[in-house]
Amino acid sequence: MTSPVEADVLEPIESAVDRLYRHRFPAEMREQRTAVWKILCRYWFSRYIPAEANVLEVAAGHCEFINNVLAAERVAVDLNPETRRYAAPGVIIHEVAAERLAEVVPHAHFDAVFMSNFLEHCRSRDQMLKVLCAAATVLKRGGVILILGPNFRYCYKQYFDFFDHHLALTEKAVVEAMQLANFEIKVVEPRTLPFTFKSGLPQWSWLVHLYLRLPLLWHLFGAQFFVVGVKAFD
């Protein structure tokens, strides 16, 4: 049995995230994910992010979004030191906790902030709110925040199969948190992509494109919410 002293010196999940993700996302899966993210950025997120925008990704992971989004400036933050290895040329990486991002990037500078499958990893709702407030700080007035994440309502059976999931969130909870962080809500989609890349999202590029064009399929297979907010005032 582990003693209290031994338990105290065990490393936190955040410091082991690189090893956790190596098991969760093997090389062949990362290749599939990259191909899918190219389509998502081109045919979905580009509707909200102009090509001349300054873009920040929160918790970039393997950089699938930030590497593929068309933007004038591409910046990402992530605690995982491995993230730098996956960044494309020209992508700036800051190794910092998401709630502290405003300490390392300029304020009122970005046109768009993006985060995908991250908020459920926050240890508390207070931490989640700090992340959203930090995002608001670095956005220009009129800048947008795009949040994609698993909707507990539609994937509750599998939600906690992931060791580093802490918060059970729905689109309604995320909307309320965004409003507390002074965002004006523009888009709320309770169901978009399937829960994971293993749970129904087609892997061929043309099928991903077709899926995005048929929202009826979202209501059948979707288990991730998508919320867009605007920083209406400073």
C-alpha positions as CSV (number, residue, x, y, z in Angstrom):
1,M,0.0,0.0,0.0
2,T,1.3,3.5,-0.9
3,S,2.0,5.5,2.2
4,P,0.8,9.2,2.6
5,V,4.4,10.3,2.2
6,E,4.8,8.4,-1.0
7,A,1.5,9.7,-2.3
8,D,2.6,13.3,-1.7
9,V,5.7,13.0,-3.9
10,L,3.9,11.4,-6.9
11,E,4.0,13.6,-9.9
12,P,0.7,15.4,-10.9
13,I,-1.1,14.3,-14.0
14,E,0.0,17.5,-15.8
15,S,3.7,16.6,-15.5
16,A,3.0,13.1,-17.0
17,V,0.8,14.3,-19.9
18,D,3.5,13.6,-22.5
19,R,3.6,9.9,-21.4
20,L,-0.2,9.7,-21.1
21,Y,-0.7,11.0,-24.7
22,R,2.0,8.7,-26.2
23,H,-0.2,5.8,-25.2
24,R,-3.5,7.5,-26.1
25,F,-2.3,8.9,-29.5
26,P,0.1,6.4,-31.3
27,A,1.8,7.6,-34.4
28,E,-0.6,6.1,-36.9
29,M,-3.6,7.8,-35.1
30,R,-1.8,11.2,-35.2
31,E,-1.4,10.9,-38.9
32,Q,-5.2,10.3,-39.3
33,R,-6.0,13.2,-36.9
34,T,-3.8,15.6,-38.9
35,A,-5.6,14.8,-42.1
36,V,-9.0,15.3,-40.4
37,W,-7.9,18.6,-38.8
38,K,-6.9,20.0,-42.2
39,I,-10.5,19.5,-43.4
40,L,-11.9,20.9,-40.1
41,C,-9.8,24.0,-40.4
42,R,-10.4,24.6,-44.1
43,Y,-14.2,24.0,-44.2
44,W,-15.4,24.8,-40.7
45,F,-13.2,27.0,-38.5
46,S,-12.3,29.2,-41.4
47,R,-15.8,30.6,-41.3
48,Y,-15.0,32.3,-38.0
49,I,-11.2,33.0,-38.5
50,P,-10.1,35.3,-41.3
51,A,-6.8,34.3,-43.0
52,E,-5.2,37.6,-41.9
53,A,-6.1,37.0,-38.2
54,N,-3.7,36.6,-35.2
55,V,-4.7,33.3,-33.7
56,L,-4.0,31.7,-30.3
57,E,-4.6,28.1,-29.5
58,V,-5.0,27.1,-25.8
59,A,-3.6,23.6,-24.9
60,A,-2.4,22.9,-28.5
61,G,-1.3,19.3,-27.8
62,H,0.0,17.9,-31.1
63,C,-0.7,21.2,-32.8
64,E,-3.3,19.7,-35.3
65,F,-5.3,22.9,-35.2
66,I,-2.7,25.6,-35.0
67,N,-0.5,23.9,-37.7
68,N,-3.4,23.9,-40.2
69,V,-5.3,27.1,-39.6
70,L,-4.7,29.9,-42.1
71,A,-3.6,32.9,-40.1
72,A,-1.2,35.8,-40.2
73,E,0.2,34.9,-36.7
74,R,-0.1,31.5,-35.0
75,V,0.7,31.1,-31.3
76,A,-0.1,28.3,-28.9
77,V,0.2,27.6,-25.2
78,D,0.5,24.2,-23.6
79,L,2.1,22.8,-20.4
80,N,3.4,19.7,-22.3
81,P,7.0,20.3,-23.3
82,E,6.5,17.8,-26.2
83,T,4.2,20.3,-27.9
84,R,7.2,22.1,-29.4
85,R,8.1,19.0,-31.3
86,Y,4.9,19.0,-33.3
87,A,4.7,22.7,-34.1
88,A,5.0,23.7,-37.8
89,P,7.6,26.3,-38.8
90,G,6.3,29.8,-37.9
91,V,4.1,28.6,-35.0
92,I,5.2,30.1,-31.7
93,I,4.9,27.9,-28.6
94,H,4.7,29.0,-25.0
95,E,5.1,26.3,-22.3
96,V,2.7,27.7,-19.6
97,A,-0.5,26.8,-17.8
98,A,-3.6,28.0,-19.7
99,E,-4.8,30.2,-16.9
100,R,-1.5,32.1,-17.0
101,L,-1.4,32.6,-20.8
102,A,-1.9,36.4,-20.4
103,E,1.5,36.5,-18.6
104,V,3.3,35.4,-21.8
105,V,1.4,36.8,-24.8
106,P,0.3,40.4,-25.5
107,H,-3.0,41.7,-24.3
108,A,-5.8,42.7,-26.7
109,H,-3.7,41.3,-29.5
110,F,-5.5,38.2,-31.0
111,D,-8.4,38.1,-33.3
112,A,-9.3,34.5,-32.4
113,V,-8.7,32.1,-29.5
114,F,-9.3,28.4,-30.1
115,M,-9.5,25.5,-27.6
116,S,-10.5,21.9,-28.3
117,N,-11.2,19.2,-25.8
118,F,-9.5,21.1,-23.0
119,L,-11.9,22.6,-20.5
120,E,-12.8,19.1,-19.2
121,H,-9.2,18.7,-18.1
122,C,-9.4,21.7,-15.7
123,R,-9.2,20.7,-12.0
124,S,-12.0,23.0,-11.0
125,R,-14.6,25.4,-12.3
126,D,-12.6,28.2,-10.8
127,Q,-9.6,27.2,-12.9
128,M,-11.9,27.0,-16.0
129,L,-13.1,30.5,-15.4
130,K,-9.6,31.8,-15.0
131,V,-8.7,30.3,-18.4
132,L,-11.7,32.0,-20.1
133,C,-10.9,35.3,-18.5
134,A,-7.2,35.0,-19.6
135,A,-8.5,34.4,-23.1
136,A,-10.7,37.5,-23.0
137,T,-7.7,39.5,-21.8
138,V,-5.6,38.7,-24.8
139,L,-8.4,39.0,-27.4
140,K,-9.0,42.3,-29.2
141,R,-12.4,43.9,-28.8
142,G,-14.6,42.1,-31.3
143,G,-12.3,39.0,-31.3
144,V,-13.8,35.5,-31.2
145,I,-13.3,32.5,-29.0
146,L,-14.1,29.1,-30.4
147,I,-14.6,26.2,-28.0
148,L,-15.0,22.6,-29.0
149,G,-15.4,19.9,-26.4
150,P,-17.2,16.7,-25.3
151,N,-20.8,17.2,-24.2
152,F,-21.4,15.1,-21.1
153,R,-25.1,14.8,-22.0
154,Y,-24.3,12.8,-25.1
155,C,-21.2,10.8,-24.0
156,Y,-21.7,10.2,-20.3
157,K,-21.0,6.5,-20.5
158,Q,-17.5,7.1,-22.0
159,Y,-16.7,10.5,-20.6
160,F,-14.5,9.4,-17.7
161,D,-12.8,6.6,-19.6
162,F,-10.0,9.2,-20.0
163,F,-7.9,9.4,-16.8
164,D,-7.3,13.2,-17.1
165,H,-11.0,14.2,-17.4
166,H,-12.1,16.1,-14.3
167,L,-15.1,18.3,-15.2
168,A,-18.3,17.1,-16.6
169,L,-19.5,19.8,-18.9
170,T,-22.4,20.5,-21.3
171,E,-22.8,23.4,-23.8
172,K,-25.1,25.2,-21.3
173,A,-22.4,25.2,-18.6
174,V,-19.8,26.4,-21.0
175,V,-22.1,29.2,-22.2
176,E,-22.7,30.4,-18.6
177,A,-18.9,30.4,-17.9
178,M,-18.2,32.3,-21.1
179,Q,-20.8,34.9,-20.1
180,L,-19.1,35.3,-16.7
181,A,-15.9,36.0,-18.6
182,N,-17.7,38.8,-20.5
183,F,-18.2,37.0,-23.8
184,E,-21.3,37.6,-26.0
185,I,-22.5,34.2,-27.2
186,K,-22.9,34.0,-31.0
187,V,-23.1,30.2,-31.8
188,V,-24.2,27.3,-29.7
189,E,-24.2,23.8,-31.3
190,P,-24.8,21.1,-28.7
191,R,-23.8,18.3,-31.0
192,T,-21.1,18.4,-33.8
193,L,-18.3,15.9,-34.0
194,P,-18.4,12.4,-32.4
195,F,-16.9,12.0,-29.0
196,T,-13.5,10.7,-30.2
197,F,-11.7,9.9,-33.4
198,K,-12.4,6.3,-32.6
199,S,-16.2,6.8,-32.2
200,G,-17.6,7.4,-35.7
201,L,-15.8,10.3,-37.3
202,P,-15.0,9.2,-40.9
203,Q,-11.2,9.2,-41.7
204,W,-11.3,9.9,-45.4
205,S,-11.1,13.6,-46.2
206,W,-14.1,13.7,-48.6
207,L,-16.2,12.0,-45.9
208,V,-15.2,14.4,-43.3
209,H,-16.1,17.3,-45.6
210,L,-19.5,15.6,-46.3
211,Y,-20.1,15.2,-42.6
212,L,-19.5,18.9,-42.0
213,R,-22.0,19.8,-44.7
214,L,-24.8,17.6,-43.3
215,P,-25.7,18.8,-39.8
216,L,-28.4,16.2,-39.7
217,L,-25.6,13.7,-39.1
218,W,-24.4,15.8,-36.2
219,H,-27.6,15.0,-34.4
220,L,-27.1,11.3,-35.0
221,F,-23.4,10.9,-34.2
222,G,-22.3,14.2,-32.6
223,A,-21.2,14.2,-29.0
224,Q,-19.1,17.4,-28.9
225,F,-20.5,20.9,-28.4
226,F,-19.2,23.9,-30.3
227,V,-19.6,27.4,-28.8
228,V,-18.5,30.7,-30.3
229,G,-18.3,33.9,-28.3
230,V,-17.3,37.5,-29.0
231,K,-15.4,39.9,-26.8
232,A,-17.9,42.7,-26.9
233,F,-16.0,45.1,-24.7
234,D,-12.8,45.6,-22.8
